[in-house]
């Protein structure tokens, strides 16, 4: 005996989510089924609002409700210092340390030739435009330092080297987060103390 079509469809949709198996999808579907109508509609509305209102900031490519995002608009931040990260979740982890008072650039990935991801598959071109033209950077401020905050693994190091070479060719000072971040780990899993040390102890790239 199968579930009613509407429940089966809901289970199928949950099962499409990353990390959600069939049994987990069933539990989620029945949680929604047992919830009040208001709670279920609240979940549905939250999903619709995310799809309708969240976009990438046209300056830094972070996720935002406004364009430019609140970080790029904040006049208290030093727009001449740009910290480059792979994903929005890395930005959030670094931002929670309270140690970085500059702004960011989100690459939306990293170089991975085996998976066919080259510079054109990232936002590298947009970053270089910000370095060349102050009008493309937040609040029209020229970039003087590029801080590379990519994950300390092979793909992250490859991406950092590529970005550093491009930035140095434009005469931009380039640094990277200190290796307080253990090699092979992910920024989003590091503690605030480790991230704070990494930001404070950043070093020039030779």
C-alpha positions in Angstrom: 0.0 0.0 0.0 1.4 3.4 -1.0 1.1 6.8 0.5 -1.5 9.2 -0.8 -0.1 11.1 -3.8 0.3 14.4 -2.0 2.4 12.8 0.8 4.4 10.8 -1.8 5.2 14.0 -3.7 6.3 15.8 -0.4 8.5 12.8 0.5 10.0 12.9 -3.0 10.8 16.7 -2.7 12.4 16.3 0.7 14.5 13.3 -0.6 16.0 15.6 -3.3 17.6 17.7 -0.6 21.4 17.0 0.0 22.0 14.6 2.8 18.4 13.6 3.1 17.7 9.9 2.6 14.3 8.3 2.0 13.6 7.6 5.6 14.6 11.1 6.7 12.4 12.5 4.0 9.5 10.4 5.3 10.0 11.8 8.8 10.1 15.3 7.6 6.9 14.8 5.5 5.1 13.4 8.5 6.4 16.2 10.7 4.8 18.7 8.3 1.6 16.6 8.2 1.3 16.6 12.0 2.1 20.4 12.3 -0.6 23.0 12.4 -1.7 24.6 9.1 -0.1 27.9 10.2 3.2 26.2 10.8 3.2 24.4 7.5 2.2 27.6 5.7 5.0 29.5 7.6 7.5 27.0 6.2 6.1 27.3 2.7 6.1 31.1 2.9 9.7 31.2 4.2 10.9 29.1 1.2 9.0 31.4 -1.2 10.5 34.5 0.4 14.0 33.1 0.1 13.5 32.4 -3.6 11.9 35.8 -4.2 14.1 38.2 -2.2 17.6 36.7 -1.7 20.1 37.5 -4.4 23.8 37.9 -4.8 25.3 41.3 -4.0 26.5 42.9 -7.2 29.7 44.0 -5.5 30.9 41.1 -3.4 28.5 38.2 -4.4 27.5 37.5 -0.9 23.8 36.4 -0.3 21.7 39.5 0.6 18.2 40.9 0.7 19.5 44.3 -0.6 21.9 45.2 -3.3 24.6 46.2 -2.4 24.6 44.1 0.7 24.7 45.6 4.2 28.5 44.9 4.6 29.4 46.7 1.3 27.2 49.7 2.3 28.6 50.0 5.8 30.7 53.2 5.9 32.4 52.0 9.2 34.2 49.2 7.3 37.4 49.6 5.4 36.4 49.0 1.8 40.1 49.1 0.7 40.7 45.7 2.3 38.9 42.8 0.6 38.9 39.3 2.1 38.3 36.6 -0.5 36.3 33.5 0.5 34.9 30.5 -1.3 31.3 30.5 -0.1 28.9 32.7 1.8 29.0 30.3 4.8 32.8 31.0 5.0 32.0 34.7 5.1 29.6 34.2 8.0 32.1 32.2 10.0 34.8 34.9 9.6 32.3 37.7 10.3 31.3 36.1 13.6 34.9 36.6 14.9 34.4 40.3 14.7 38.1 40.7 13.7 37.8 41.7 10.0 36.7 45.3 9.5 37.1 45.3 5.8 34.7 43.8 3.2 34.6 40.6 1.3 34.4 38.9 -2.1 32.8 35.5 -2.5 34.1 33.3 -5.3 31.2 30.9 -5.2 33.5 27.9 -5.4 37.2 27.1 -6.1 39.3 25.9 -9.0 38.9 22.2 -9.6 40.1 21.0 -13.0 39.0 17.4 -12.4 35.5 18.6 -12.1 35.8 21.1 -14.9 35.8 24.2 -12.7 38.0 26.9 -14.1 38.3 30.7 -13.4 35.3 31.3 -15.7 33.2 29.2 -13.4 33.9 31.4 -10.4 33.5 35.2 -9.8 37.3 35.8 -10.4 36.6 38.2 -13.3 34.3 40.3 -11.0 37.0 40.4 -8.4 39.6 41.6 -10.9 37.2 44.3 -12.1 36.9 45.5 -8.5 40.7 45.7 -8.3 41.1 47.5 -11.6 38.2 50.0 -11.2 37.4 51.6 -7.8 33.9 52.4 -9.1 33.2 48.6 -9.1 34.2 48.3 -5.5 32.1 49.1 -2.5 31.4 52.9 -2.1 33.9 53.6 -5.0 37.0 52.9 -2.8 40.2 51.6 -4.4 41.4 48.2 -3.1 44.8 48.3 -1.5 45.0 44.9 0.1 43.5 41.5 -0.9 43.3 38.9 1.9 43.0 35.3 0.7 40.7 33.4 3.1 40.3 30.2 1.0 40.2 26.7 2.5 43.7 25.4 3.3 43.6 22.3 1.1 44.9 21.5 -2.4 42.0 23.1 -4.3 41.9 26.2 -2.1 45.7 26.7 -2.4 45.5 26.4 -6.2 42.7 29.0 -6.3 44.6 31.3 -3.9 47.8 31.1 -6.1 45.8 31.9 -9.2 44.1 34.9 -7.6 47.3 36.1 -6.0 49.1 36.1 -9.3 46.3 38.1 -11.0 46.2 40.6 -8.1 50.0 41.1 -8.0 50.0 41.8 -11.7 47.7 44.7 -10.9 50.0 45.9 -8.1 47.6 44.9 -5.3 49.2 43.9 -2.0 48.2 40.3 -1.4 48.1 38.5 2.0 46.5 35.2 3.2 45.1 34.0 6.5 47.7 32.6 8.8 47.9 28.8 9.0 46.1 28.8 12.3 43.6 26.9 10.1 44.7 23.3 10.0 45.5 22.0 6.5 42.7 19.9 4.9 40.0 21.4 7.1 37.0 23.7 6.2 36.6 27.3 7.4 33.0 26.8 8.4 34.1 24.1 11.0 36.8 26.2 12.7 36.3 27.8 16.1 36.1 31.5 16.5 39.4 31.6 18.3 41.2 29.8 15.4 39.6 32.1 12.9 40.5 35.2 14.9 44.1 34.1 15.1 44.1 33.4 11.4 42.9 36.9 10.5 45.3 38.7 12.9 48.3 36.7 11.9 47.9 36.8 8.1 51.1 36.9 6.1 52.2 38.1 2.7 52.4 35.6 -0.1 55.9 35.2 -1.5 
